Amino acid sequence: MHNSQYEQQYKQEVIDFFNSRITYDNDYTIRRALPLLELVPLQNKQKVLDLATGTGIIAIPAAQIVGNEGKVIGVDFSSGMLAQAQKKIDDLNLQNIELIEADAEYINFDNESFDIIFCSTAIVYFRDIPAALSKWYRFLKKGGVVAFSCCSEESCEAPGIISTCAKYNISIFNINEPIGTPEKCQNMLVQAGFKDIKVKSQQFGFYRSLEQAKQWNGGWFHPRENPLLQVSSEQMKQLKSEYCKQIESLSTEQGVWYEHMAFFVTANKCS
């Protein structure tokens, strides 16, 4: 499969996944997003870009802070997510927020258009993260701030699925790996030209029941490749069985730990 064909298929799978989440907002999704907003000193009249805005968990409170003389633009390619965001915007009668349905990886804006750029939990879905950060640097005004969040390499069941597949000589790559440590976040931002980089870590992990933990559907998101798309139904059955055995070995009286270490990252475009 050509790279462009795979990227189109991958992104459609991501869109379908988020479109299916018709009630996205809950304590977990809100609690893991708002720390990013707390790290950025938003002010009245600022112009804000929220990439992969989803249901507007970041964009809406940002719009309330920057006020009617400020502006927030939220970009997402999930119409389902944007519909949820728009309902909240209408309920609050906010006039200073605009939603754009587009692929955040390829959308373009004029140089030095924004004071702040947010991307909450979604930067790993970008096919080319260094290129994205370079564009964001260009979009920011001098003295502007970029703020994104991501997960550690060990988060979200990835190591267990990777090791299971490795037993069958199937190499899959961790979507969290490119920026899965504070050092990697720092290095990428330095390469893009950012300064004053800060990384805050926060654990959002929790215990699940054994039955919940064993429910892997065989899916895998990665912006560059997914060898699991090529395995037969019989191979997938074997993979799921092996994965369940691995999960059972990790079970405790409290259940099975779901690791979710989040990094909240901010950096400046210096004047």
Backbone torsions as a table, in degrees:
resi	resn	phi	psi	omega
1	MET	NA	129.9	178.6
2	HIS	-66.5	154.2	-178.7
3	ASN	-55.2	-42.4	-178.1
4	SER	-66.6	-37.5	178.1
5	GLN	-66.4	-43.1	179.7
6	TYR	-64.8	-43.6	-178.9
7	GLU	-60.6	-41.1	179.3
8	GLN	-63.3	-43.9	179.7
9	GLN	-66.2	-44.2	179.9
10	TYR	-60.0	-47.8	-177.6
11	LYS	-67.2	-33.7	176.4
12	GLN	-65.5	-37.0	177.0
13	GLU	-64.6	-39.6	177.5
14	VAL	-65.1	-44.4	178.4
15	ILE	-60.2	-47.4	-179.0
16	ASP	-61.1	-39.2	179.8
17	PHE	-61.3	-48.0	-177.6
18	PHE	-76.0	-32.2	175.2
19	ASN	-62.9	-29.0	-178.3
20	SER	-75.8	-14.5	-177.1
21	ARG	-90.7	79.1	-170.9
22	ILE	-75.6	-13.0	172.6
23	THR	-131.0	75.1	-171.7
24	TYR	-73.8	-40.8	-173.7
25	ASP	-69.6	126.9	172.9
26	ASN	-155.3	-179.6	-176.9
27	ASP	-57.9	-39.3	-176.8
28	TYR	-68.7	-49.6	-176.8
29	THR	-67.8	-33.9	178.6
30	ILE	-73.9	-43.0	-176.3
31	ARG	-65.0	-30.7	-178.8
32	ARG	-86.7	-8.5	-179.7
33	ALA	-98.8	-42.5	-170.7
34	LEU	-63.0	-29.6	176.8
35	PRO	-56.1	-29.0	178.6
36	LEU	-65.9	-41.9	179.5
37	LEU	-64.8	-35.0	-177.9
38	GLU	-68.6	-20.7	-177.7
39	LEU	-85.2	-10.9	-173.9
40	VAL	-110.9	123.8	-177.6
41	PRO	-79.1	74.2	178.6
42	LEU	-64.2	146.9	-179.1
43	GLN	-135.9	160.7	176.8
44	ASN	-56.2	142.1	175.1
45	LYS	79.1	-1.1	-179.0
46	GLN	-74.0	157.5	176.0
47	LYS	-109.3	126.3	-170.8
48	VAL	-122.7	138.2	172.9
49	LEU	-114.3	126.2	177.9
50	ASP	-116.8	104.6	-176.7
51	LEU	-89.1	137.4	-171.2
52	ALA	57.1	53.3	-171.7
53	THR	-66.1	-23.4	178.8
54	GLY	62.4	-126.7	-179.0
55	THR	-90.9	12.8	175.5
56	GLY	80.4	24.3	-178.5
57	ILE	-59.7	-35.5	175.4
58	ILE	-90.7	-44.6	-171.4
59	ALA	-62.7	-40.6	-174.6
60	ILE	-67.9	-51.4	176.1
61	PRO	-63.8	-30.6	175.9
62	ALA	-62.9	-41.8	178.7
63	ALA	-63.1	-36.9	178.6
64	GLN	-66.9	-32.9	-179.3
65	ILE	-76.3	-44.6	-175.3
66	VAL	-74.7	-17.4	172.5
67	GLY	76.5	180.0	-174.9
68	ASN	-66.3	-21.9	176.6
69	GLU	-87.6	-5.5	173.5
70	GLY	-100.1	-178.9	-178.3
71	LYS	-151.4	139.8	174.0
72	VAL	-123.4	130.7	173.2
73	ILE	-113.3	124.1	177.5
74	GLY	-110.5	128.7	-177.2
75	VAL	-118.3	133.2	175.6
76	ASP	-158.6	150.0	177.4
77	PHE	-99.3	7.0	176.1
78	SER	-99.0	110.1	179.0
79	SER	-64.2	-31.8	178.5
80	GLY	-65.4	-42.4	177.6
81	MET	-65.2	-43.7	-177.7
82	LEU	-66.1	-33.3	177.9
83	ALA	-64.0	-38.8	177.2
84	GLN	-66.8	-40.3	178.5
85	ALA	-63.6	-44.8	-176.7
86	GLN	-63.0	-37.2	178.2
87	LYS	-61.7	-42.5	178.9
88	LYS	-66.0	-39.5	178.6
89	ILE	-62.4	-44.2	179.7
90	ASP	-65.4	-41.2	179.9
91	ASP	-61.6	-34.6	-179.5
92	LEU	-89.1	-6.4	-178.7
93	ASN	55.6	42.6	178.4
94	LEU	-81.1	132.0	-177.2
95	GLN	-107.8	-5.2	-172.4
96	ASN	-111.3	26.6	179.8
97	ILE	-132.3	133.0	-179.9
98	GLU	-121.6	132.5	177.3
99	LEU	-105.9	134.3	179.2
100	ILE	-122.7	123.9	175.7
101	GLU	-86.7	106.3	-176.6
102	ALA	-164.2	164.2	175.1
103	ASP	-77.5	112.5	-176.2
104	ALA	-61.0	-22.4	-179.6
105	GLU	-71.2	-27.9	-172.8
106	TYR	-115.2	-6.1	178.8
107	ILE	-66.6	150.4	-176.7
108	ASN	-129.0	149.6	176.1
109	PHE	-138.7	164.1	177.7
110	ASP	-65.9	154.5	175.0
111	ASN	-57.8	143.2	174.6
112	GLU	53.5	48.9	-178.9
113	SER	-92.7	-22.1	-169.3
114	PHE	-129.7	148.8	173.3
115	ASP	-84.5	-34.4	-176.4
116	ILE	-137.0	139.9	171.1
117	ILE	-125.4	124.8	176.3
118	PHE	-108.7	149.5	167.5
119	CYS	-150.8	99.1	-173.7
120	SER	-93.2	115.6	172.8
121	THR	66.1	3.5	-171.0
122	ALA	-114.2	-3.8	-174.8
123	ILE	-62.0	-28.6	-178.8
124	VAL	-67.4	-19.3	179.2
125	TYR	-77.6	-11.3	-179.9
126	PHE	-74.6	137.1	-178.2
127	ARG	-69.0	-35.7	-176.9
128	ASP	-129.8	90.4	-176.0
129	ILE	-66.6	-44.2	177.6
130	PRO	-57.6	-40.3	178.6
131	ALA	-65.5	-39.2	178.6
132	ALA	-62.7	-45.1	-179.7
133	LEU	-63.9	-36.7	177.6
134	SER	-65.3	-39.6	176.6
135	LYS	-65.1	-42.8	-179.3
136	TRP	-62.4	-38.4	176.8
137	TYR	-59.3	-42.2	-179.8
138	ARG	-67.7	-38.1	-179.2
139	PHE	-67.2	-26.5	-174.3
140	LEU	-78.9	144.2	169.8
141	LYS	-71.2	161.4	174.7
142	LYS	-61.8	132.5	-175.3
143	GLY	86.8	-0.1	-179.1
144	GLY	-73.9	167.6	-175.4
145	VAL	-124.1	135.2	168.6
146	VAL	-106.2	140.1	-179.1
147	ALA	-141.2	121.5	177.0
148	PHE	-138.5	162.3	175.5
149	SER	-127.5	153.2	-178.7
150	CYS	-156.3	176.1	-177.7
151	CYS	-109.3	157.9	175.5
152	SER	-70.3	162.9	177.6
153	GLU	-59.6	-27.2	-174.9
154	GLU	-89.4	1.0	-172.0
155	SER	-87.4	162.4	166.2
156	CYS	60.7	41.5	173.3
157	GLU	69.0	-3.1	-173.0
158	ALA	-56.5	-48.3	-177.3
159	PRO	-59.2	-38.7	-179.0
160	GLY	-66.7	-41.5	179.0
161	ILE	-68.3	-40.2	179.2
162	ILE	-62.8	-45.1	-178.8
163	SER	-68.7	-34.3	175.8
164	THR	-61.8	-47.4	-179.3
165	CYS	-65.7	-34.9	-179.6
166	ALA	-61.2	-31.3	178.7
167	LYS	-64.2	-20.6	178.5
168	TYR	-110.2	22.2	177.8
169	ASN	57.9	34.7	175.2
170	ILE	-110.3	116.0	-178.4
171	SER	-95.7	115.4	174.4
172	ILE	-119.9	154.1	-172.5
173	PHE	-112.1	142.3	-175.3
174	ASN	-76.9	120.6	-179.5
175	ILE	-62.1	-25.7	-179.2
176	ASN	-84.6	-8.6	-171.5
177	GLU	-62.8	-42.0	-174.5
178	PRO	-58.9	-33.4	178.6
179	ILE	-129.9	36.4	-172.8
180	GLY	-86.0	8.9	173.7
181	THR	-139.5	157.2	176.3
182	PRO	-57.0	-37.1	-179.3
183	GLU	-64.7	-40.4	179.7
184	LYS	-67.2	-39.8	175.8
185	CYS	-58.8	-47.1	-179.5
186	GLN	-61.0	-46.5	-176.9
187	ASN	-61.0	-43.3	-179.1
188	MET	-65.1	-40.6	179.7
189	LEU	-67.8	-39.2	176.5
190	VAL	-60.6	-44.5	-179.8
191	GLN	-61.6	-30.8	179.4
192	ALA	-82.5	-7.9	176.4
193	GLY	105.1	1.6	-176.5
194	PHE	-77.3	155.1	178.0
195	LYS	-126.9	175.9	175.8
196	ASP	50.2	51.0	-175.3
197	ILE	-82.5	132.8	179.0
198	LYS	-131.9	137.8	179.7
199	VAL	-127.6	121.3	177.4
200	LYS	-109.7	131.3	179.6
201	SER	-103.1	143.1	176.7
202	GLN	-149.2	133.8	-177.6
203	GLN	-90.0	125.9	176.5
204	PHE	-117.8	15.6	-177.9
205	GLY	-67.5	163.1	-178.7
206	PHE	-159.1	164.3	177.7
207	TYR	-91.3	139.6	174.6
208	ARG	-118.8	160.9	174.1
209	SER	-68.2	159.5	179.8
210	LEU	-58.8	-42.8	-178.3
211	GLU	-64.4	-41.1	177.2
212	GLN	-63.0	-42.6	-176.1
213	ALA	-67.5	-28.3	-177.3
214	LYS	-80.0	-7.1	-171.8
215	GLN	-85.7	66.7	171.6
216	TRP	-90.5	126.7	-176.2
217	ASN	-88.7	4.1	-179.1
218	GLY	87.4	1.9	-179.1
219	GLY	-81.1	160.0	179.6
220	TRP	-160.6	125.3	177.4
221	PHE	-102.9	127.8	170.1
222	HIS	-154.7	130.8	-172.6
223	PRO	-70.4	-12.3	-176.8
224	ARG	-110.4	-34.6	-179.9
225	GLU	-165.3	155.4	177.3
226	ASN	-147.9	90.6	-179.6
227	PRO	-59.6	-19.2	-179.2
228	LEU	-67.7	-17.6	176.3
229	LEU	-67.1	-19.0	-175.1
230	GLN	-98.2	-7.8	-175.6
231	VAL	-78.4	151.5	179.2
232	SER	-75.7	166.2	178.4
233	SER	-62.5	-33.9	178.5
234	GLU	-69.4	-42.3	176.1
235	GLN	-61.6	-42.2	-180.0
236	MET	-63.9	-37.4	177.0
237	LYS	-60.7	-42.5	178.5
238	GLN	-65.2	-41.6	179.9
239	LEU	-62.3	-44.6	-179.4
240	LYS	-65.0	-38.3	178.4
241	SER	-64.7	-43.9	178.4
242	GLU	-64.9	-39.1	179.1
243	TYR	-63.4	-41.8	178.8
244	CYS	-61.7	-39.7	177.9
245	LYS	-62.2	-41.5	-179.7
246	GLN	-64.4	-41.9	179.5
247	ILE	-64.6	-41.6	179.5
248	GLU	-59.5	-35.4	-179.6
249	SER	-70.0	-16.9	-178.5
250	LEU	-98.3	-3.2	-175.0
251	SER	-70.5	139.5	176.9
252	THR	-126.8	-179.4	177.6
253	GLU	-61.9	-29.7	179.5
254	GLN	-81.9	-14.8	-176.5
255	GLY	119.8	-154.0	179.3
256	VAL	-112.4	126.0	-176.5
257	TRP	-71.7	129.9	173.6
258	TYR	-104.0	106.9	-176.6
259	GLU	-75.7	130.5	174.0
260	HIS	-149.3	83.5	173.9
261	MET	-91.1	118.5	-178.1
262	ALA	-104.3	144.3	173.7
263	PHE	-111.7	129.4	176.1
264	PHE	-109.8	115.6	-166.6
265	VAL	-118.7	132.5	174.6
266	THR	-129.9	150.5	178.1
267	ALA	-156.8	158.9	-175.3
268	ASN	-115.1	146.4	166.1
269	LYS	-94.5	103.6	-172.8
270	CYS	-70.8	150.8	-179.8
271	SER	-74.0	NA	NA
